[in-house]
Amino acid sequence: MGRNPLKTRVTRYLEANKGILAVETLKERARKLRAFEGRYAMICETNSELMHDPEKWGEKEMVAVLQEIKSHGWSPTTQARELENIQGVLWFVNNGILDGMKVKYPHMFPKRVSHRGPSLNQEERGKILKATESISGWNGEVARFLIHTHLFTGLRPKELRTAQEDDLDTKTWMLRVRHPKGEGSYGFNREIPVPAPLRPVVIAYLKAREQMLAGHGLHHSLPLLCRKDNPNSFYSANRLQTIKARVEKLSGVKFDLRTLRRTYGQMIVDGSDIETAQIALGHNSVKTTQAYYCQKSLDTVNSNVLRVLDNAVPMAPSTKSPLISQKDDYTGYA
């Protein structure tokens, strides 16, 4: 195993998962595992009794790992994700210590918590869209395009952030998803229609983008959503979050970019059906759409029930009901 058996095991684990895990997922897992390697080496420096090779880890090693993960003050969800990455390596070397300890000491392990909030109502959507109009300059152009596009296409943050110039076709008004979630494995490419409310915003953004590029002596730029300081570079997730945070502050409505995606799905479900929303959102299963994103609202369900039943042709009532007594001087139910 050499001087660093953990590093060797992680390398082999990552190599074995090429073509199995999505490219971006593998990169992220590699980044986190490499960071963990360094932290575990520091743990071993303070405790020489710990085993370096994950194949030989026992309860003592796992307790040390748990303590180290909890020491960062991360949320339970982040802690659980960190353990999931480590568990992948342990499974790879046929070490079931983590599974056994979860059964034996369940209270010791953090649990993932879902923070998926509700979709935005019409008033909240109006406040957010109006807030983008008060931002000037290039950040304002980006804010309007970013918020409107997420709300009216349901793209994931990364899917829009990595979109390229030629992914948008203003003749057919379709937007291609070049880098879907799960790319290289379960993800699938799809095209999203650009609806009428979004089109004026897109046109305004493209005109501003053309002028900005001309100022740099450029006619084209690879990223659809490009930076003014470096037009051929894609925005980072953090820089877009900063723009989103400004809109959030101006509107007084707390939201994230995925809230806009859930709102998009909810609008489709309320106006159409869950299967349409599933495909539009790029989900492989309708269960994902129902469990984590959207279901028909009660008001919509009630409205649809009345629409269907109010249009139903009733049967003509009988003039003689078998429930009415014909024997007595009065009518009543038998």
C-alpha positions as CSV (number, residue, x, y, z in Angstrom):
1,M,0.0,0.0,0.0
2,G,3.0,2.3,0.3
3,R,3.4,5.1,2.8
4,N,-0.2,6.4,2.4
5,P,-2.6,3.5,2.1
6,L,-5.7,5.7,2.4
7,K,-4.6,7.8,-0.7
8,T,-3.9,4.6,-2.7
9,R,-7.3,3.1,-1.8
10,V,-9.1,6.4,-2.7
11,T,-7.3,6.5,-6.0
12,R,-8.3,3.0,-6.9
13,Y,-11.9,3.7,-5.8
14,L,-12.1,6.8,-8.0
15,E,-10.6,4.9,-11.0
16,A,-13.1,2.1,-10.6
17,N,-16.0,4.5,-10.7
18,K,-15.1,6.3,-13.9
19,G,-18.0,5.8,-16.3
20,I,-20.2,4.7,-13.4
21,L,-20.6,8.0,-11.6
22,A,-21.4,11.2,-13.4
23,V,-18.4,13.2,-14.4
24,E,-19.2,16.1,-12.1
25,T,-20.2,13.8,-9.3
26,L,-16.8,12.0,-9.5
27,K,-14.9,15.3,-9.5
28,E,-16.8,16.5,-6.5
29,R,-16.2,13.2,-4.7
30,A,-12.5,13.2,-5.5
31,R,-12.2,16.8,-4.2
32,K,-13.8,15.9,-0.9
33,L,-12.0,12.6,-0.4
34,R,-8.6,14.2,-1.2
35,A,-9.4,16.8,1.5
36,F,-10.3,14.1,3.9
37,E,-7.0,12.3,3.3
38,G,-5.1,15.2,4.6
39,R,-7.4,15.6,7.6
40,Y,-7.1,11.9,8.5
41,A,-3.3,12.1,8.3
42,M,-3.4,14.8,10.9
43,I,-5.7,12.6,13.1
44,C,-3.2,9.8,12.8
45,E,-0.3,12.1,13.9
46,T,-2.1,12.8,17.2
47,N,-3.1,9.2,17.7
48,S,-0.5,6.6,16.6
49,E,-2.8,3.7,17.4
50,L,-5.1,4.4,14.5
51,M,-4.9,2.3,11.3
52,H,-3.9,4.1,8.1
53,D,-5.4,1.5,5.7
54,P,-9.3,1.8,5.5
55,E,-9.5,-1.9,4.9
56,K,-8.4,-2.4,8.5
57,W,-10.5,0.3,10.1
58,G,-12.5,-0.7,13.1
59,E,-14.7,1.2,15.6
60,K,-11.8,3.1,17.0
61,E,-11.0,4.6,13.6
62,M,-14.6,5.4,12.8
63,V,-15.2,7.2,16.1
64,A,-12.1,9.3,15.4
65,V,-13.5,10.1,11.9
66,L,-16.9,11.0,13.3
67,Q,-15.4,13.3,15.8
68,E,-13.3,15.0,13.2
69,I,-16.3,15.6,10.9
70,K,-18.4,17.0,13.7
71,S,-15.6,19.3,14.8
72,H,-16.1,21.5,11.7
73,G,-19.6,22.7,12.8
74,W,-21.1,21.5,9.5
75,S,-24.8,20.9,9.2
76,P,-26.1,17.4,9.7
77,T,-26.7,17.1,6.0
78,T,-23.2,18.1,5.1
79,Q,-21.8,15.7,7.7
80,A,-23.9,12.9,6.3
81,R,-22.7,13.6,2.8
82,E,-19.1,13.5,4.0
83,L,-19.7,10.1,5.6
84,E,-21.4,8.8,2.4
85,N,-18.2,9.6,0.4
86,I,-16.1,7.7,3.0
87,Q,-18.5,4.8,3.1
88,G,-18.0,4.4,-0.7
89,V,-14.3,3.8,-0.1
90,L,-15.1,1.4,2.7
91,W,-17.5,-0.6,0.5
92,F,-14.8,-0.7,-2.2
93,V,-12.4,-2.4,0.2
94,N,-15.1,-4.7,1.6
95,N,-15.1,-3.1,5.0
96,G,-18.5,-3.0,6.6
97,I,-17.6,-1.3,9.8
98,L,-19.6,1.8,9.0
99,D,-22.7,-0.1,8.2
100,G,-22.4,-2.2,11.4
101,M,-21.9,0.9,13.6
102,K,-24.9,2.6,12.1
103,V,-27.0,-0.4,13.3
104,K,-25.2,-0.6,16.7
105,Y,-24.9,3.1,17.5
106,P,-27.5,4.9,15.3
107,H,-27.5,7.9,17.6
108,M,-23.9,8.7,16.7
109,F,-24.6,9.4,13.1
110,P,-25.9,12.6,11.5
111,K,-29.0,12.4,9.3
112,R,-29.6,14.3,6.1
113,V,-32.3,16.9,6.4
114,S,-34.3,18.1,3.4
115,H,-34.6,21.9,3.3
116,R,-36.7,22.0,0.1
117,G,-39.1,24.8,0.8
118,P,-42.5,25.5,-0.9
119,S,-42.8,27.2,-4.3
120,L,-43.4,30.9,-4.6
121,N,-46.9,32.3,-4.9
122,Q,-48.0,34.9,-7.4
123,E,-47.3,37.9,-5.1
124,E,-43.8,36.7,-4.2
125,R,-43.0,36.0,-7.9
126,G,-44.1,39.6,-8.7
127,K,-41.9,41.1,-6.0
128,I,-38.8,39.2,-7.2
129,L,-39.2,40.0,-10.8
130,K,-39.8,43.7,-10.0
131,A,-36.7,43.8,-7.8
132,T,-34.5,42.8,-10.8
133,E,-35.6,45.9,-12.6
134,S,-34.1,48.1,-10.0
135,I,-30.5,46.8,-10.5
136,S,-28.5,48.8,-13.0
137,G,-25.5,47.9,-15.2
138,W,-24.4,44.5,-16.3
139,N,-25.4,42.9,-13.0
140,G,-28.9,44.1,-13.6
141,E,-28.9,42.5,-17.1
142,V,-27.7,39.2,-15.6
143,A,-30.1,39.4,-12.7
144,R,-33.1,39.8,-14.9
145,F,-32.0,37.1,-17.3
146,L,-31.0,34.7,-14.5
147,I,-34.2,35.0,-12.4
148,H,-36.6,35.1,-15.3
149,T,-35.0,32.1,-17.0
150,H,-34.9,29.9,-13.9
151,L,-38.5,30.8,-13.2
152,F,-39.8,30.1,-16.7
153,T,-37.6,27.1,-17.7
154,G,-37.0,25.3,-14.5
155,L,-33.4,24.8,-15.2
156,R,-31.1,23.7,-12.4
157,P,-28.6,26.4,-11.4
158,K,-25.7,24.5,-13.0
159,E,-27.6,23.8,-16.2
160,L,-28.1,27.5,-16.8
161,R,-24.7,28.5,-15.6
162,T,-22.9,26.2,-18.0
163,A,-25.2,26.9,-21.0
164,Q,-23.4,28.0,-24.1
165,E,-24.2,30.7,-26.6
166,D,-25.5,28.3,-29.3
167,D,-27.7,26.4,-26.9
168,L,-30.3,29.1,-27.2
169,D,-32.3,29.2,-30.5
170,T,-34.4,32.4,-30.8
171,K,-36.0,31.1,-34.1
172,T,-37.6,28.1,-32.5
173,W,-37.5,29.5,-29.0
174,M,-35.9,26.4,-27.6
175,L,-33.0,26.1,-25.0
176,R,-30.9,23.0,-25.1
177,V,-29.7,21.6,-21.8
178,R,-26.0,20.8,-22.6
179,H,-24.9,19.6,-19.2
180,P,-27.8,18.0,-17.3
181,K,-27.6,16.6,-13.8
182,G,-26.2,13.0,-13.9
183,E,-24.4,13.7,-17.1
184,G,-22.6,10.6,-18.3
185,S,-24.8,8.2,-16.4
186,Y,-28.5,8.7,-15.6
187,G,-28.8,12.2,-16.9
188,F,-30.3,12.9,-20.3
189,N,-30.1,15.9,-22.7
190,R,-33.3,17.7,-23.3
191,E,-34.7,20.9,-24.9
192,I,-36.7,23.4,-22.9
193,P,-39.3,25.7,-24.6
194,V,-38.8,29.4,-24.0
195,P,-42.3,30.7,-23.1
196,A,-43.8,34.0,-24.1
197,P,-43.3,35.8,-20.8
198,L,-39.5,35.1,-21.0
199,R,-38.9,36.1,-24.6
200,P,-38.7,39.9,-24.1
201,V,-36.2,39.5,-21.3
202,V,-34.1,37.1,-23.4
203,I,-34.1,39.6,-26.3
204,A,-33.1,42.5,-24.0
205,Y,-30.3,40.4,-22.4
206,L,-28.9,39.3,-25.8
207,K,-28.9,42.9,-27.0
208,A,-27.0,44.1,-23.9
209,R,-24.7,41.1,-24.2
210,E,-23.9,42.0,-27.8
211,Q,-23.0,45.5,-26.8
212,M,-20.9,44.4,-23.9
213,L,-19.0,41.9,-26.2
214,A,-18.5,44.7,-28.8
215,G,-16.8,46.7,-26.1
216,H,-14.3,43.9,-25.8
217,G,-13.9,43.7,-29.6
218,L,-15.8,40.4,-29.6
219,H,-18.7,39.1,-31.7
220,H,-19.2,35.9,-29.8
221,S,-18.6,34.3,-26.4
222,L,-18.8,30.7,-25.4
223,P,-20.8,31.1,-22.2
224,L,-24.4,32.2,-22.7
225,L,-24.3,33.8,-19.3
226,C,-20.9,35.5,-19.5
227,R,-18.9,37.8,-17.2
228,K,-18.2,41.4,-18.2
229,D,-14.7,41.3,-16.8
230,N,-13.9,38.1,-18.8
231,P,-16.5,37.4,-21.4
232,N,-15.2,33.9,-22.3
233,S,-15.4,32.7,-18.8
234,F,-18.4,31.1,-17.1
235,Y,-19.9,32.5,-14.0
236,S,-19.0,30.7,-10.8
237,A,-21.9,29.5,-8.6
238,N,-20.8,31.9,-5.9
239,R,-20.9,35.0,-8.1
240,L,-24.4,34.2,-9.2
241,Q,-25.4,33.6,-5.6
242,T,-24.2,37.1,-4.9
243,I,-26.5,38.5,-7.6
244,K,-29.4,36.4,-6.3
245,A,-28.8,37.6,-2.8
246,R,-29.1,41.2,-4.0
247,V,-32.5,40.4,-5.6
248,E,-33.5,38.7,-2.4
249,K,-32.7,41.7,-0.3
250,L,-34.4,44.2,-2.7
251,S,-37.6,42.1,-3.0
252,G,-37.9,41.2,0.7
253,V,-38.6,37.6,-0.4
254,K,-36.3,34.8,0.8
255,F,-35.6,32.3,-1.9
256,D,-32.9,30.3,-3.7
257,L,-32.5,29.5,-7.4
258,R,-34.0,26.0,-6.8
259,T,-37.1,27.7,-5.3
260,L,-37.6,29.1,-8.8
261,R,-37.2,25.6,-10.3
262,R,-39.9,24.2,-7.9
263,T,-42.2,27.1,-8.7
264,Y,-41.8,26.4,-12.4
265,G,-42.7,22.7,-11.8
266,Q,-45.7,23.8,-9.6
267,M,-47.0,26.1,-12.3
268,I,-46.8,23.2,-14.9
269,V,-48.5,20.7,-12.6
270,D,-51.3,23.1,-11.7
271,G,-51.9,23.9,-15.4
272,S,-51.2,20.5,-16.9
273,D,-50.2,17.2,-15.2
274,I,-47.4,15.6,-13.2
275,E,-46.0,13.7,-16.1
276,T,-45.5,16.9,-18.1
277,A,-43.7,18.4,-15.2
278,Q,-41.5,15.4,-14.7
279,I,-40.2,15.5,-18.3
280,A,-39.8,19.3,-18.3
281,L,-37.8,19.2,-15.0
282,G,-35.6,16.4,-16.4
283,H,-36.6,13.8,-13.8
284,N,-36.2,10.1,-14.6
285,S,-39.1,9.2,-12.3
286,V,-42.4,10.9,-11.6
287,K,-41.9,9.9,-7.9
288,T,-39.0,12.4,-7.7
289,T,-41.3,15.2,-9.0
290,Q,-44.0,14.3,-6.5
291,A,-41.8,13.8,-3.5
292,Y,-39.4,16.7,-3.8
293,Y,-40.9,19.3,-6.1
294,C,-44.6,19.7,-6.8
295,Q,-48.0,18.2,-6.5
296,K,-51.3,19.8,-7.6
297,S,-52.5,22.3,-5.1
298,L,-55.7,21.7,-3.3
299,D,-57.3,24.7,-4.9
300,T,-56.4,23.4,-8.4
301,V,-57.7,19.9,-7.6
302,N,-61.0,21.3,-6.3
303,S,-61.3,23.6,-9.4
304,N,-60.6,20.6,-11.7
305,V,-63.1,18.4,-9.8
306,L,-65.8,21.0,-10.2
307,R,-64.9,21.6,-13.9
308,V,-65.3,17.9,-14.6
309,L,-68.4,17.2,-12.6
310,D,-70.2,20.4,-13.4
311,N,-70.0,19.5,-17.1
312,A,-71.3,16.0,-16.5
313,V,-74.7,15.3,-17.9
314,P,-77.0,14.2,-14.9
315,M,-79.5,11.4,-15.2
316,A,-83.1,12.5,-15.3
317,P,-84.6,11.9,-11.9
318,S,-87.4,9.4,-11.6
319,T,-90.9,10.8,-10.8
320,K,-91.5,7.8,-8.6
321,S,-88.9,7.0,-6.1
322,P,-88.9,3.5,-4.5
323,L,-87.9,5.2,-1.3
324,I,-91.1,7.2,-1.0
325,S,-94.0,5.5,0.8
326,Q,-97.2,5.4,-1.2
327,K,-99.3,3.9,1.6
328,D,-99.8,6.8,3.9
329,D,-101.4,10.2,3.6
330,Y,-97.9,11.9,3.8
331,T,-94.8,11.4,1.9
332,G,-91.7,10.2,3.7
333,Y,-88.7,8.0,3.5
334,A,-89.4,4.3,4.2
